[in-house]
Amino acid sequence: MLRALLAAVVAIGVAVSAQAADLAKPKGAVVLTVHGAIANTNRGALNEFDDAFFKFGNVSFDTAASFDLAMLEKLPQKTLTVKYDTWPKAYTFRGPLLADVLKAAGSKGKTIKVFAIDGYGAEIPLTDLAQYPVLLALKADGNYLGLGGRGPTWVVYPRDDRHPGLKAHDDAKWVWSAIRIQVD
């Protein structure tokens, strides 16, 4: 009886540790930090000196998931071609689904807010991620999104003929120069 109870406790411990796993450490420059209600982390609390930009923006966290480009590119990649009414042409974007990024971080939240480098933030309903293939774009037309443009990452919705309801979609959720996701 005691042996069976001990085996059950060990099995539960293994199941819990499989759900909450540490991510590999980024080897390159971090381009995205996910924090809040997440299970998978690879860094500790905000450091006032090393994380001066986050400190300046009054951001704080105890743990987070930091991703470099290579880590984001290891996630399944999708492409999406979008022609916005005011754009000069259609662009083909490539990157992981935003839902896959949240899954990699072990998101346990009910809401997310994506923040750009300038502090702009937009709440993105999780229902959007379930309904549409929303990308965290890393590239446009084969070129990495750079700082000073719309990079390092850009939230891109599938505004195309397959999703006509998105033609009148709120553009505020297309966060470009995205560097941080808060999961609540």
Salt bridges, closest charged atoms under 4 A:
ASP51 OD2 - ARG43 NH2 2.64
ASP128 OD2 - HIS169 NE2 3.95
ASP128 OD2 - LYS173 NZ 2.85
ASP141 OD2 - LYS89 NZ 2.49
ASP160 OD2 - ARG162 NH2 2.67
ASP171 OD1 - ARG159 NH2 3.05
